[in-house]
Amino acid sequence: MQPAHVQPDPGPLEDHLRGLILTNSAPEAAPSSESHSSAAVIDTLQTKSESLSSHGHSDVGRPASKGSRKRPNQAQRRQMNAELTLSIDANGPAHPSSQQYTHLPAHMNPRLPQHGQHQIHSEHAPAYSSHSLDRPMSNSKQSYGQYRPNQAHFSTPPSYHQSDWRRQERANLNTRSRGANIVSTDTFPSRGGRYSIQPQAALYNPGGHQQIGPTPEQLATQSAYLDQLSHQIVLGAEIGPDEITEKETFRRHVEAICRAAIAGHENEANGACDFPPQTVELKCFGSLASGFATKAADMDLGLLSPASQLSPGSPGSPIPRLIEGALLSAGFGARLLTKTRVSIIKLCEKPDISLRQNLLDARVKWENGVEDEPEPEDEVLEDPDILPDIDFPADTEPNQANAKVSAPQPPPSVQAAPSQEEELSSLRQARNQPLTNYYNNAKRILRRLNGRDIKQSNCQDFTETDFILLDKVACAFVMGLHNPDLRSRILAYPSFHIGDTTQLPNYRSLFGILTMIEGERLVLSWEMMQSSLSHSKTDPPQERAVRQWRDLQYSKNFGTNPVWFNKELQLAIEGLCKIPYVQVTHLQQEQYESPTQYYDRTNKIAIAVSGTPLFSGPDTRSRLIKHYVAGIRNEEIRKHTRDFVDFTGTESLRSVARKHKSLHLAADYERAIKHGCYQPDHLPVLQRYITILRRRPMPSTRPSTNSEYLIPIMRDEIGVLEVIRELPNPSALNPNKPRDRYNDSLEFPKSGVGVQCDINFSAYLALQNTSLLRCYSLTDPRVRPLVLFVKHWAKARDINTPYRGTLSSYGYVLMVLHFLVNVVEPFVCPNLQALAPSGPDVEGVTTCQGCNIRFWRDEQAIQNLAMQGQLNQNRDSVGTLLNGFFEYYAQSNMMITYPKRGFDWGRDVISPRTHGGLLSKVEKGWTGAKTIMQPQGGALITHPKANEAPSSDGAAQLAAEQQAPKLKDLKEVRHRFLMAIEDPFELDHNVARTVTHQGIVSIRDEFRRAWRIIKVAGKGQAPEALTEDVKMRKEELEKKQFVALLDGIHGNEVFSKLEIP
């Protein structure tokens, strides 16, 4: 064992990071060589007591135990086990990887604490050394990741990592330590607890049962499978040099247009005759600049104009609209989006005539002061005369995504104004108006009165004024019901309490009232069924469900938070909906529910009610058919189906559904033709087939199905059916699908419009993020293929679209880097933010927009060290790393590939700047969704009049203040924390804020699916495709379903003669 003052031998560059991960402690700072030479600087592991104290397990300062001792929980028992079995000797042998930083200057030692706001660099701290082991590092798990041809059934792909990972001579690093340092313990708060893994400690195993995992051969097979797959994917997904050149040429052209437009504006509007156009830059950031770009990737550009009097990204700046107009005039397709997190321009090189005309029309509307039509908040039903709808929304996170933040609430005296009374008195349900439409009207009135409904996300800041207004709208909602019996029953319940709440607070919610009305309708149906029974015997589960509902309605008080009561109502109404008779009597085709889905649902209900007292007679089938026909949504289709049943007297539900399907398909064809969804040369065939679908059904000619009715196809019409099979399914076309709130007529197509890019007007931090990612891509040759594979996988599985509720590609890159920095042992990438220099770095910057942007950004030094294998000691293949990556995010238990726990989606926050890489949502305060108001860009361009002098600096400032965002210029930004990834620099920004409830479910399911496929591959079985394209799979499935629909309608029979009465 070496004394502390002995100069140690040089070693690889991983010592201090690995030691820090093993102990989660804060070693002392080591001195920095003024000449930046490779003087040996090694930190020692802290003593056992210091290590335990850093995690809060030290006995020092603990309060005395009380009389009764509480049994330790699982985490405490695990820690006690570690304390008893793990002995830490500060002067003893260190971890084998603790030799890696002995040859580097002290300011590059990442083992030093990394959690401070101010840098602390000690030049006089004592130097220490650790024992250098003679034998090479041995890790049993590493053998699992090595490819073994005799154990796997996959060919060996080329290796992405360096073939020679041996230690390099210390003299090679004397000039390569520039730009790296550590920061103090106050910059980055650390995470303790379960993320400090002691490899030597025995894992907690209740009952002493043997934990069975995959064998080394199976792990090797898994890695080989991923090695081969990643090699194929990366070769096909990697962007080529020709495409990069094409995008760069386009960038330069657009940059010249922006320079001319901004220089002309500054000259005319602000009198800046000497404005330097060369200061306007269009810098590339994102995947193209970081090295993680795939084929056909969009180009992200940041517009910088530091010499402009008003920054392009400032609220009220005219530059975004100015650039949009200049690009449209140049013949490009350009559209300014102001409702995004930052204003951007969507740009395409070669728009078609229709798209460009739509963009020009939108520009003219803006110039004339015509605002874009707001997207409808609620879905409008397509059929004006339909049965009352019982489809009610659920008060869950996805519905909260569009929740509106109320404007400043007016005082109570203003709320009693006549205009409010007129609004409330106008709330009346029409005779045939569905309940959901009536509920949507009530929500609109509530918003017009500057109110909002209470939900889980806003209940904490709901005021007395909010409750009073909400109660008034809820009361008007009930009083306006068309059914008087239903209205009187709701008003009679003690749970419905509107009025003075000073004595007994009993606040309501509009959604809760809707649920009460829905449930009461079901109870009314059940009571009518009970009164028609000839005997008094009832089903106990049904009685229990109704009694639970009534007991809940007779609650006189449920506190000041009705959200809890809403959840109780939803649970009670679920019980009512399970009553078979209620399911039959309220049978109804939902909007956009296909006849096939409606028939399948009805068939399941028929099976459930068969044998019950009300459905055991000879007329059971006819009664079920009657309810089925009455529930058909479209009135015309309902009428023709009823005529068919009356004419034939059929008791076959399948035949009735077949007629329903044919009429519905004919209506879909007509609607698609009306909107121009088919080519003109296909219209004659389509019109002929529509005539076939509207024929009267004929009995089947086959003896086994002679009671069935089919839509007849003649022999000379077989060719028509064959052509129809090859044409698109009309039900899958836009006119017949639910409105996609993310698509509009101005959306750019995926291809056929040349180069596409986004121009960002506030890209300063984005450029820094790109520099950080680029430096990470240089730390190891395996980083880039790993990221490219994960991005390709996420795109193929359709979980990389943030505006549809999933995660951006940038988020997946951060997930990969977190895994490579903090989970893999030995690590693949060092934490570059932990190696930040003490002062300005090589670019002379330390902060940007108030954010600490320091990191080790010396690309040349990083690249040189990586080429010589000095940045890590990891030898795992790309396949082994991918294996661990998917396991880490697929489950939260102890991992098999690496001695770490999996990612906890409900609690963990990925924090790239933090030692250990994780914070908790509680630490960040990211525990509930929030809606904030932000100014949106795109202000009008104002030019001085002819008789006015050019604006001075003070005048420009005054103009900027006058153009400060008003309430109507604000946009709502929804911040969700279902998934949490902290931005490396902008610490209050959650990169995963767009992930909705449905989105996080999809993402987690895809990780679990991938991990399941990998485990199957390890057993030598043929797995399903890991990167199967979800959209292509969906299209194939829809095609098969469409063919099955046609076969079901016509029954695979050919008729020779039509029997038309």
N, C-alpha and C positions, 0 to 999 in steps of 0.2 A: 504493500500500500504506500503510495507516495505521500510525503508530507505536503502541507499546504503551500510551502514556498518553492517547491520543486517545479521547474518548467516541464509541463507535460508534452507528450508527443503529439504531433498534429493528427487530426482525425477528420472524419466527414462532418458535414455542416448541419447535422440534425440534433446534436447532443442536448442543447438546452431546451429546445422545444419539446423533445420527447421526455426529458426529465420533468419539465413543467406539467406536461399532460399526466404523467404518472403520479405526481404529488399534488398538483393543483395548488402549489405554494408560491410564495413570492421571494425568490432568492435575492441576494444582495447584488447591487450593481457592480460591475467590474470596470476597471479603468480603461480609458480609451487612449490608444497610441496617437500622439500628435502627428507622427509621420504616416499614419494609416498603414503601418506595417502589419505583418501577420503575427504579432506577439500573442503568445498563448494566454487566453483568458477563459477560465472555466469556473462555473458556479457549482457549488456543492449542494447536494440535496439537504434540505432542512432536517432537523431531528424529528423524531416521531411526534413529540409533543407539539412542535411548531406546526407540523403538517396537519395534525388533528385539530389544532386550534384554528387554523385557517378555515376549517369547514364547520366550525361551531360545535365540535365534539370534545373540546378540551374540558377537563374537570375543573380548571381554574376559573374561579368566579361563579361556579354553579351554586344556586341556592341549596340550602340544606334540604335533604329529603324529608318529607312529611311522614306522618304515622303510617298512612296507607301507601303502599307502593303500586303504581300502575304498571301493568304488564307492558313491556316494550312492544311497539308495533314492528311490522316486518322490516322496515327500513332501519330501525334502531338495532334490531337483532343482527341484521346483516353487517352494520357498522361495528357492533361489538365483536362479531366473529372476525372481522378484519383486524381489529385492534389486538385480538388475542393471537392471531396467526401470522401477522405481518410484522416483521422487525426491520426498522429502518436505522441504518448506521450511517451517520453523516460522513464518517471517514472510511467507510467500507466501500466495497466494489459498487460501482454505479451500473445503471442499465447499459448494456453494450452500445446502444446508440448514443451514449453520452459523450462520445469522443468527437462528435461531428463538428463542433464549433471551436475546437481547441486551436485551430490554425487561423481564426479570423479575428479582426479587431473587436474590441469590446462593444463598440456602438452597433455591431450587427448581431449581437447576442439576443435572440428572441426569447430566451428563458426569463429575461428580466420582466418585472411586472408591467402590464399593458393596460392599466385602468386609470388614467389620469387626465385632467384637463390641462395641466401644465407639464412641460417636460422637465425631467430631473436627470441630469447627467453628471455622474460623479467621476472626477478625474483622479481621486485619491483613494478609492475604495480598494481594499486588499484583494489580491488575486488568489484564487483557489484552483486546485486541480482535482481531478477524480482519477480513480484507479483505471488503468487501461488493461482490458482483458487480452490475454494472448490468443484465445480462440475466437474465431469469427462469430458474429451474431447468429443465433439459432432461434428460429421461431417455427413451432410445429405447423402453424397455419400457413406458412409460406409454401410448404410443400404442396398444399392443396391447390394453390393457384398456378403451379407450374404445369405446363401442358405435357401430358404423357401419351404418346401415340398408342401404346399398348393398352391404355385404359379408356380411351375415348374413341368415338366413331366419327370424328370430324377431322378434316385435313388441317394441317398447321398453317395459320395465316402468318403473314409477315409481322414482325414485332414492331410496336410503335415506340418502345422505350429503347434506351441506349443499351448496346450489348455489353459495354464495359462499364461497370459501376464501381470499379476499384478506387480507392482513395488517391487523390492527386497530391503532388508535392506542394508544401506550404508556400514555396517561392512563387508559384503561379498566381497566387491570390493577393500579392502585395498591392497591386494597383486596381483591384476589382472590388474594393469595399466601399467605393464612393456612393454616397446617397442613402445609406442605411443606418438606422439608429433605432433605439427603443424609446418609448415614452413611459411616463411614470404611472404609478398605480391608480391615479385619479382620472385618467383619460377614459378608460374603458372599464366599466364595472364588470366584475367577473361573475360567473355563475358557479356556484358550488353545488353541493348536494349530490344527486345521483350521477352527475357527469364526471365525477372523479373516480375512475376505475382503477382499483389496485389489482394488477394481474395475478399476484401471488395469493390473494385472499381467496378462500374457498367460497364458491357461490352458494347462495341460500337454496337449499333443496329440501322442502318439507317432506317428511316421511322417509327420507333417505332413498327414494326411488332413483333408479338409474335414468339419466336423461339421454335419450336416444336421438342422435342426429345423423346426417348423411355421412357416409364413409369418405375417407380421403379420395378414393377412386371416383365416387360420385361427384365430389366437389371439383375434381380435375375435369370430369366430363362436362360439368356445367360451365366451367371457365372456357373449355375448348369450344363448346357450342357458341358461347357469346363472342369469343375471339373471331371465329369464322364469320358469324353474322355481322359483327361490327365492321369487319374488313369489307364485306360486300356493301353494307349500307353507306359507309363513309366514302367509298369510291364513287358511288352513284349520287350522293348528296352534296359532295364538295363543289363549291363554286369554281368555275374555271377562269383562267386569265383573260380569255377573250371577253367574257361577260363583265369582268371587272373593268377592263379597258373601255367597254361601251358605256358603262355607268359613269366612269370618270369623265369621259368626253361630254356626256350630257350634263354632268355637274358643272363643268366649266362654262358651258353655254348658258345655263340658268344663272350662274354667278354673275356673268357679264350683264344679263338683263336686270338683275337685282341692283347692281352697282349703278347702272344708268338711271334706274327709276328712283333710287334713294337720293343720289346726287342731285337730280333735277328737282325733287321735292324739297330738299334742304335749301337749294338755291332760291326757289320760288316762294316757299312758305316761310322760311326763317332767314332769308337774306344771306345765307352762308355761301358767298360766291367762291370762296377758297376751299370748299369742302373736298377732302381727298377721297375720291372713289375707291382707291385701293384699300382703304380701311374697312370696306364692306367685304366680309368673307362669308363664304358658304362652306362650312366645314362638315366633313362627314363624320358621323359617330354611329354607334350601334354595332351590329354584327359585322358589317363590312370593314369597319375600322379596327375592331377588336380581334378579327381573325376567326370568328365563329359563324361566318355567313354560309348559307346553303344556296343551292341553285335557285334562281328566280326570286331571291330575297329582295324585298323592297329596300331602297336606300334611304337612310335617315340623314337629314341635313340640318345643321344649325346655322341660322342667320345671325351674324354678329356685325353690329355697326356701332362701335364705341364712340365715334365722333358725332353721332346724331344727338340733337338736343333732347330728344325723348327716346329712350331705349325701345327697340322693337317689341320687347316683351312687357313693357309697362302698360297698365290699364289706361285705355284711352289713346294709345298710340295709333296713328293712322297708317303706319308702315305695313301691317298685315294686309289690309284692304288694298293698299297701294300696290303691293307685290302681286296680289291676286289679279288685279286688273291688268298689270303689265304682262303677266304670263298668259292671260286669256288673249290679249292683243297679239301676242307672239304666235298664236295658233295652238298653244298647249291646252290641255284640260286641267283647270285649276279650280279648287273649291276650298274656301276658308271654313274651318270648323272651330267654333268658339265654345262649344259645350264640353269639350274635352278638358282634361286636367290642365293643360296649357294649350293655347291656341296654336293650331297647325294648319298648313295648307296641304291638301292632298293633290298631287300633281302626277299627270301621265303625259307621255311624250306624243302619242298618236291617237287621240280620241276619235271615235267615229262621228259621223255628221249628227246623228240624233243626240248622242251624249254631249257633244260640244254645244249644240243649240240649247239643250236643257241647262247647261252651266251658264251660258250667256243670259238666258231668261232669268235665272235665279239672281244673277248679278244686277240685272236691270231692276228687279223687284226690290233689291236692297237699296239701290241708289234712289229709288222713288219712295223709300221709307216704308215699304210694305214688308212686314215681318213674316217670316215663314209660318205657315199654318202649324199650330201646335199639334203634336201627336196626341191622338185620343187617349185619355187616361184609361178608359174602360172599353172593353170589347163591345161593338155594336152588333146586335143579332141580325142575321141576314133575312129572316122571315118575319114579316110584320104581324102575322096572325098565327101564333103558335100557342101551345099550352103553357101554363105557368111553369117556370123553370125552378127546380129545387137545387140547382147546382150552386152551392155557396162556397166562398173562398175560405181558405185556411189562414189563420193569423200566424204565419210562419215567416222565417227570414226571407224567402224569395219574394213574397208579396211586399215586404218592407223595403225592397230595393227601390221601388218607385214612390216611397213615402214622401210627402211634401212637408216642408218645414213652414210653419205658420209665420206670417209677417208679425211685427209687433202688435200685440193685442190691444184693441181699443178699450177704454174704461167701460164699466158696466152701464153707465148712463148713455153712452153712445150705442151700446148693443140694443137698447130698447127703442131705437129709432124706428119710424114707420117702415123704412126700407127693409129692415130686418123682418118685421112682421109680414110684409108682403112676400118676402122670400119664403118664409115658413108656411104661410097660408097657400102658397102655390104648390106645395108638395102634396100631390094627390096621385093615387094609383089608378090607372085606367082599367077598364073592364078586363081586357085580355092582356094586360101588360105583365110580363114575367116579373117575379119578385126580385130577381137580380138586376133587371133594368131599373126597377123602382128604387132599389138600394143604391145603384150608381147615381141616380138623380139626387138622392139625399146627400151623397158624398160631394157632389158638385156644389150643392147649396152650402154645405159646411165649409168648403174651401172658399167660396165667394164671400162668406162672412168672416174670413180670416181665421177659421177654426181648423181643427184636425181631430181625427179619431185617436183614441188612446191605444197604444200598443206597447209591447215589451220594450221596444227600443227608445220610447220617449216618455214612459210613465214616470221616470224620476224627475223630470223637469216640467210636469204638467201642473198648471196653476189653477187657482180657484176660478179665475175667469174662463180658462179653457173648459173646466168641468161644467160651469153654468151654461155656456153656449152649447156644449155637446148635449147636455140634458134637454135643452129646448129643441134642438134638431131631432133628437131621439123621440121626444114626445110627439112632434109633428109627424114623424115617420110612422108611428103607430096610429095616430089619429087619421092619417090619410089612407089607411088600408081600405081596399074596396070591399072586402068581406066583413060584414058587420059582426058576425059571430066570432070570427077570429080576433077582431079588434077588441071586443068586449072581454074575451077570455084573457088576452094579454094584460089589459088594464086591470083586471080583477086580481092578478097574482101579486102577492106582497113583494116578490122580488123586483117587480117593476115599480119603482118608487121615483117619481119625478116631483120636484117641488122644493120645499124648505129642507135644507140639509144641515141646519145648524144643530138640531137636536140629535139626529140620527143620520150620519153621512151614508148615503147609498148611491154612489155615483154610477152612471151608466156608460156604456160604449155603444156606438152605432152598430158595430159588428156583433156585439152581444145581443142587441135587439133583433137583428136579422136571424141569429141562431135560435132565439126564443120563438120567433114566428115559424121558422122551418120545423122546429121540433113540435110545436103545437099542432101544426097541420098533420104531422104523422100521428099524433095522439088522437086527433079527431077521426082519422081513418080507422085506427084500431078500435075506437069506441063504437063506430058504426058497424064494424065487423062483429064485435061482441054482442051488440043488440040483435043481430040477425041470426045468431046461433040459437038452436032449439034446446040446447042443454046449457047448463051453467058451468061445465067443466072447462077450464082454461089451461093454457100451457104455463107452468111456473116461471120459466125464463122470460116469457113475454110479460107476465105480471110484474116480475122483478124490474124489468127495464122501464115499464111505465111508472111504477111506484118510485123508482129512483129519479125519474124526470120530475114528477109532481113534488117530491120532497125538496128537490132543488129549487123549484119555483116558489115554494112557500118559505124560503129563506128571507127573513126580514132585513137582514143586514149582512153585508159581506165586506165591509171596510171601505176605505177610500181608494182602493186599487181594483177596478173591475177586471183587470187582466186575468186574475186568478179565477174569477167567476166565469169568464169566457172559456177558459180551459175546461172547467167542470161542465159547462154546457156542451162543449164539443164531445166530451167523453160520454155524456148522457145521450146525446143524439146519435152517437155511433151505436149504442145499444138498441135504440128505437129502429134504426135502419136495418138491423139484423132480423127483425120480425118478418117472417116470410110473407104474410099477407100485406104488410106495408110495402114490401119490395114490389109486389105485383101491382097493387093499386096505384103506386106512384111510378110505375114503369114509364120511362120517357127517354127518347133518344137525345143525347146531348149534342150541343153544337159541335160540328166537325167530327162527330162519331160516325164512323162508316156503318152501313147496314150490316156488314159482316160482324163487326164488333157488337152492334146492338143485338143481333140475333144470338151470338154466342153468350152474351150476358143474360138474355132472356131464357135461353136454354138451361143455364146454370140455376137460375131462379126456379124454373119449372121442376128441376130435379129436387131442389130443396123443399118445395111446397107439396110435392107428390105424397099422398097418404095422409096429409093433414085434414082435419074435419071439413074445411071449406073447399078442399080440392081433392075430394075422393069420389065424387059422383060421376055420372056418365057425361055431364056437360063440362068436365074439367078442361078439355082441349079447346072447346069453343070459347070458354071464358078467358083462357089465357091468350088466345088469338085476338079476342076483342080488346084486351088491354094492350097487346103488342101494337095493333093497328092504331089505337087511340094515342099511343105514345110517339108515333112517327112525327118527326119535327116539321117537315115541309107540308103545308096544308094541301097543295095540289097532289103530291105523291100520296098523302094519307087518304084523300078522297078516292083516287083511282085504285088503291089497294083495297079499300073497303068495298068498292064496287065489285072487284074480283072475288072477294070472299062471299059477298051476298049472291053473286051469280053462280058460283060453283058449289058453294056450301062446303068447301074443303075444311077438313079438320087437321090438315098437315101444316104444322108451323113452318116446316122447311119450304113448302110450296109458297106460302105467304111471304116468307123472307126472300125467296127467289124473285117474286114479282117486285118486291120492295127494292131489291138490288138492281134490277134491270131499269126501273124508272129513275132511280138515283143516279145510275151510271149515264143514262141518256141526258139527264139534267146537267151533269158535270161536263159532258161533251159539248153541249150547247153553250155553256158558260165559257169554256176554254176557247171555242171557236169565236165567240163574240169578242174576246180579248186578244185575238190574233196569235194564239199559242201554237197553231199548226200551219204547215206550209200550204199554200193555195192548191197545189196539185193533189193534196190528200183530202180536200174538202168533199169531193163527190163520194168517196168511199165512206167517210165519216157520216155524211148525211144519210146514206143508205143504211148504215149500221144503226143509226138512231131510230130509223123507221122499224128495223127489226126488233130493237129493244122494247118498243112501245106496243108490240103485238100482244094479243090476248094469249095467255099460256094455253098449252094443249097437254092432255094427259100423256104420260110416258107410254111408249109402245112395248116396253119390256115387262114381262109378267111380274118380275120381282119388285118393280117400282110402279105398278099400274095405278097406284093411288096418288102418285106425284104428278105435279104439273111443271112443264118446262117451257122455256121461251124457244119456239121452234126455229130451226135453221134448215133451209132447203138445200138441195144438192148443188144448185147453181150459185149458192151463197157461201160455199166453203172458202172460196178464194178471198171473199170479203173478210171473213173471220181470220184468215191467215195474215192478211195485211194489218188488221187491227192488233193482232198479237205483237207485231213489231213496232207499232207506234207507241209514243209515251202514254202512260196511264194518266187520264185527265184528272183523277183525284189527287195526283201528286204535283200538279201544276199550280202556280201561284193563285189564280182566281178561286181555286177550290180548297186552299189551305188557310190555316189561321194566319192573320197578319203578322209578319215578322217585323217587329219594332226596330230592328237593326238594319233592315234593307230599305232602300228608297230608289227613286228613279235616277238619282245622281251618283249612285255607287259605281265605282269603277269595276269593270270585269277583271277576272283573275289573269287573263291573257289577251293578247291581240291589240293592246294599246301601247306597245313599246315599253320603255323604261318607266317605272313608277317610283315615286319617292314621297317622303313627308318632309316638309320644311317646318322646323320648329323655331319659335321666336324667343325661347327662353331655355337655351340648351347648354348653359354654362356648366351646370352640375352634370348633365348628361355627357358632356365631353370628358369630364374628369372620371366619370364612371367607366367610360370607354377606355381611357388610358389605364385604369386599374385592371380591367378585364384583359386588356392586351398584355400587360405585364404578367398576369397570371398564365396566359397562354404560352408565354416564353419560359416559364419555370420548369416545364417538363414536356417532352414531345407527346406524352399520352393525354394531356389535358384536352387538346383540340379534338382528337377523334372521340373522346368520351362525350364532350359537349355536343358535337355534331350528331352523334348517335342518339343521345337523349332528346335533342331537338327534333330529329326526324321521327323518333318514337312518339313524342307528344303530339306532333302534327298528324301523324297517321292515325292516332287514337282519338283525335279531335278534342284535345284538352288544352289547347294553347291559344284560345281566342278570348282575350280579356273582356271584350264588350259583350260576350255571350256568357259571362259568368265564370270563366276558367282563368288560367294563369298565363301570363305573357312569357315569351321565350326568354326574356331577361330574367324572370323569376326562376326558370329552370336552370339557367346558367349559374345563378347564385346557389341553388340547391346542390348542383354538382361541385362547385368550389367549396362549399361548406363541408361536403363529404370528404373531399380530397385533403382539406386542410386540417379538419378536426376529428374525423372518424377513422380514417385509414391509419393503420399502424404497420410500419413507420409511415409517416405522412408523405404525401406526394408533393404538395405545395406548401411552402412556408407562408405564414400570415404576413403579407406585404405591408399591411397597415401597422402591424406590431413592429416592423422593421423601419418605421418612418424615421427620417433624419431629425436631428434636434432643432435645426433651423430651416430656412428655406431650402427646398430640394433643388435638383438640377434645373428645374424650370423656374425657380425663384418664387414659388407660390406656397402659401400655407393655408389660406382660407378662401372660400368662394361662397358668396351669398350667406355669410355667417356660419358656414359649415367647415369643419376641420377636414381638409382634403389631403393631408400629408400621408404619404405612403412611399415605399421604396420603388421609385419609378425609373431607375437607371436601367434602361432596357439593354444596353450593351453589356453591362456587368452581369445582369441576370442571365442573359443569353450565353455569355462565356462560361459562367459557373454551371449552367445547366448542361452545356455541351460536354463539360468535363466531369459530369456526374457528381458535383459538389453540393448541390442543393438538397438532396435527399439520399436516403439509403434504401429506398423501396424498389423491389424487383418484381412486383406483381404485374401480371399481364393486364392488358385492357379488359379481357374477359373476366378476370378475377375481380378487378375493380368494379365493373358493371354488375357482377354478381352481388358484391357487397352493397352497391348503391341501391339496387332494387330491394334488397332485404332490409336495409336501414329504413326506407320510407314505407315498406309494406307492413311492418309490425313494430310494436313498441317494447317487446321483450328483449332478453339478451340475444345478441346476434350469434350466428354460427361462424360467419366469415371473419369477423373482427371482434375483439373483446369489448364491445360497447353495447349500450342499449339502443333500440330503435327509436325513431323519431316519434314524439308524442304530439299528434296533430292538435289535440285539444288544449295543450298547455304551453308548448314550446314556441319560441320566436327565434328564427334563424337570424343571427347577428354576425355578419362577416368581420366586424371590427373588434369583436369581443373575444377574449381568450376562452377557448372552449367552444366558441361558436354559437352558444345558445343563451338566451334569456327566457324568462317566463312572461306570459301575457300579463300576469299580475304586476310584475316589475315595471313593465312598459305602460301599464294602464290601458292595455288593449283588450278589454274584457267585454265590450258591448259595442254594437254598431252605432255610428254617429253620422249625422247629416250636418254639413257645414255649408255656408254660403261663401262663394268666391266670385270675384269680378270676372266677367267674360269679355274677351277682346273684340276687335272689329268695330271700333268707333268710327264715326263719319270723318272724312278727310275735309279739313277746313283750310282754305287759302285766303291770304289777305286780299282785300279789295284794292283797286287801282290807286285810290287816294290814301291808302294807309301805308305807314312806314313798316319796314320789316320788323319782326318781333325781336325784342331784346331778350336777354336771359330771363329777366323778371317777367316779361310778358309771356314767355313760353311757360314759365312756372305757373303763372296765373291761369293760362289756358289749360294746363294739365290739371289744375285743381278744379276748374270749371267742368272738365270732362271726367271728374271722379265718378266712379260707378254709382248709379242710383239703384234703387231696389229692383227695378225692372231689368237693370243691366247685370244683376247677380245671377249666378247659376248655382244649382244645388249639386253638391258633391257628396256621394254616399261612401263612407268609410266603413268597411266591414273588417272584422278581425277573426273570421272563421279560420282563415289560414294567415299566418303572420311571417313576413320576411322583412326585416329591417334593411333599409337602403344603407349601403356602406358609408355614405356621407350625410345624407338628409335623414337624420335619426328619427324624426317624427313621421316619416313617410313609410307606409306599409306597401311594399311592392305588390303584395297579394291582396290589396284592398278590393279589387274587382271580383274576387272569388265569392260566389253566392253559395247558399246551402246546397243547391243541386250541383254546383260546380265542384265543391270540395268532395262531395260524395262520388262524383265521377272520377276525380283525380285519384282519390284513395282506392277506389275499386280497380282502376287501371294499374296502379302499383301492385296491388294484391294479385291481379291477374298475371302480370309479368313475373312476379316471384313464383307463382304457382306453375307457370310454364317452364321456368328455369329449373325448378325442382323435378319436374317430369323429365326434362331433357337429361338431368343428371342420372336418372335411372335407365338411360339407354332407350327410352321410348320415344316415338315420333311425336313431338309436341305440336300444338297448334301454332300458327304464325304469330310470333311475338310482336311484329310490326305490321300486322294486317291493317289495311286502310279501312277505317270504320265507315266512311262515306261510300266507298265502293261496295263494301259488304251490305250496307243498307240498300243501295240501289239494286243489287242482285236480289236481295230478299223481297223488295217491293215488286220487282219484275216477276218473281215466282208467285207472289200473292196475286198479282194481276192476272196471270195466266190461270191460276186456280179459280179466280172469280169468274172468268169467262167460261171455264169448263163447268163450274157449278151452275151458272145461269142456263146454259144450253144442255147440260147433262150428257155431253158426248154422244148425242143422238142426232141423226139426220132424218128429216121428214121429207116425204115425197109429195105431200098434199096438205094445204092449209085448210083447216076447218074453221072458217070465220063465220059466225052467225050473222 
